[in-house]
Structures are given as structure tokens and as C-alpha cells.
Amino acid sequence: MNQYKISFNMLITSLFLLPILFVLLVIGFHSRVLLIKPIHFVLFLLFFLVLLVFFTSLVFVIKYKIQREKITKVKKIIFIVLFVLEFLGASGGLFLLYGPWSGFRNFLISSAMTTMNHRYFATWFYSEEEINKVLEENKLIELEEDTNLNLIHTNENSDKNVYENEYEKQILEKENEGDIYKIIPINEKNFKGYLAVIYDPSRVHARSTKYLNRTGQFVMEMASEEEALLAINGGGFLDVDKKGTGGVPDGVLIENGKVKTDYGYDTSGGLIGFTNDNKLLLGKMNASEALKKGVRDAVSFRPFLIVNGKKSFTKGNGGWGNAPRTAIGQRRDGIVLLLVTDGRTISNPGATLVDIMNILYNYGAYNAANLDGGTSSVMVLPKEKAKKYISEKEMNSHCRKEYCYINDIVNGSGEHRTRPVASSFIVK
């Protein structure tokens, strides 16, 4: 009987170990980041050892006719439930990671590889070759043409009684005649957000952190110091020493005609700024070239989504996965569109580049660009205005002094908080 009990316990133990070891082995065949080669080899031997124990124990238990032993019904049920859960979890996880359906794989790789600190979500499970293949199948290709500012007419009378479509009606209908801006809630399948419509583009300015080249600043603080009517985060920043402090803006940053930074920007996108005649200019240029073109305020980020009324070419989800997003655009009548979307929750995983490009295009953006996203994505309003968009309960977590952010911010660790950034766009 003792030999039977030992065999039975070994059978149960091996039965639970086998799915776990199998999952690790499969992951090890795809990536050497989570499991280096020596560990993978040890797991390989251990798997076959446990498999041998399983079959040896099974033969012995069957020999002694386990069905005649007194095993309570409750124990049987618990054993079956636990094994089924483990089996489903292991097989389901492997199916999502490596199965024929590529949706989850595309989402995981494209989302993780565009983050600053969480690329391991992809590299743990996939080889460099697999990652590059997914990124190649999901990317955005910008239009290679200069923005034609002659097509933007900032003094155009936008008063209409008949609208071309529902989007134009939402943009041009004002609650009060003298409104400086309006906010349109965005509700889509995988995300929610807000589109701020700024009627006077001369009110939109870039603002840099006051701790430039040291650390970033929260958008809420920038808005408060500028007594802004509204603010969103702006361009990207360099991850100096992998600390992600947000203090060093990437590329070109110009504030009120003064150059704050002028770093090379050898990637997609480039300068995103407003000229002295309040037109949104998108282009690949340094600070000196931007000033010659009359740029007064600018940040740098990527990619450009819409140029001269034409959308960029996209494959798959656009290559950046689902995440919180911030974007900026301008219509031909000069109206500026500031878009911020939520993400990183089960109910709202976030928007793709295709999603935000389509939203801005539908609302008439003639030129538009993506801004820094993820934990940086935030839209800030004065507290009295923010009350319309957040609950009394959220006021405690969303507000500091007289300003609040109105979107639901979730960082890469799942915490509901934002981070200091290098720049912002403020509406004064």
C-alpha cells in the first residue's frame, strides 16, 4: 500500500508539472531572453524525466486498480478541476502566443516594442526574427511630401447652417458664440478619449519643462503656471541613463520663437509646430530651418498621420499596438484638434495609430501628427471645467489645486498615474 501511495503521489505531481514544463520549453524554443540556453537544456531533460515518472507511476497505479481504492468524491472533483484549469491555462496561453491566430501576437509585440521600459513583454516570448516579422507586418509609412501651408486658411469664416457631415457639425456647432474651445467625447470599442476643438490656433503654444535637461514636469503643473485654458502633453524625450526622467526633449523644441533643444531626429516624424501665422507645420528639419520657415512653437515626435489631407499608408495596426494616445491636427479652416485617448485596461486596451488617424481624418484634419503616448498621454482642464467630465470621486485623484486631468491615465505597471514630460501644448 505504501508503494501504491508513493506512486499515486508521483503521478499527481508529474501530471501538474508536465504542462508547466511544456509551456517553458515552447517559450524557450522561441526566445532565449527569458530562458537562456543552459536553463532550457536542463528543462528539456527535466521534462522527459517527469514524463518518464508519469508513465511509470501510471502503469503502477493502474496495476493496483486505482478505481477500487477509497478516494473521496470531493478529492476527485478538486483534482479534476485543478488539472483542467492548469491544462486550459497552459494550452490557452500557448495558443495566444504561438497559435495560428496572429491578433494577440501582433498586439503584444507592437505594443511592447514601442514602450520605454516594457519591451521584455515581447522579448521574453519571441525571437528577434519573430519580432521583426510582426513589426514589418504592422507599420505606418508616412507620405513623403511637405505640408502645403497655402491650403490652410486660418481666418476662414466657419459659421455654417448646413454641414457636410455629422463630424463637421460636432466641430462647428458651439454651445456659446464666444467659446474658445469645445470638447467632444470619443467612445470606441477599445478605447475612450476626448477631442479638444480649438477655434483660434493662435492660442496654441508649446511649453517646455522648467527643469530643462534635468527632469520633466507634470502637464498639470505647466498648465497651472501658464494659467492655461487647456493643455495636453507634447513631444518625446530622451531616456538619459535609462532613467526616463523626461528632462531632455528629443529632436527640436521651440518655445515662443526661442530654441530650447536642437537634437538630430533620424527617424519617422519630425518637427510638429505652429508658424507665426498660426499654421501647423510638419517636417523633417533642424531648429535653424524651422525658424527660417517662421516657426514660433514646436516639438518633435512621430509619425506624421495626415499630410495635405492624405492619410499615411498603414499595414496592420500601424505598428504601435494598442495604447493611450495623444495627437494633434489642424483643419483647413485653421481649427486645431487635440486628441487624447485612454488605454491599458481590460475594457479599454487602447487605440492604434490607425484609430487616431481615422478619428482626426473624419473630423477634418488636413495635417496631423502623433504625439508622445502611453503614460505621458494627458488632457488637463481647470477644475471648474473638468467637473463636466469627471465624477466627484475622481476629483480626489485627478486634481491638483485648480487643475485636473480628465482622461483615465494608466502607466505600464497598471497604476493610475501619469509622469513628468519634457513638453506640452497649452491653450492660453
Summary of the structure (lengths in Angstrom):
residues: 428
radius of gyration: 27.3
end to end distance: 83.7
largest distance: 93.4
contacts: 1438
relative contact order: 0.14
helix: 38%
strand: 24%
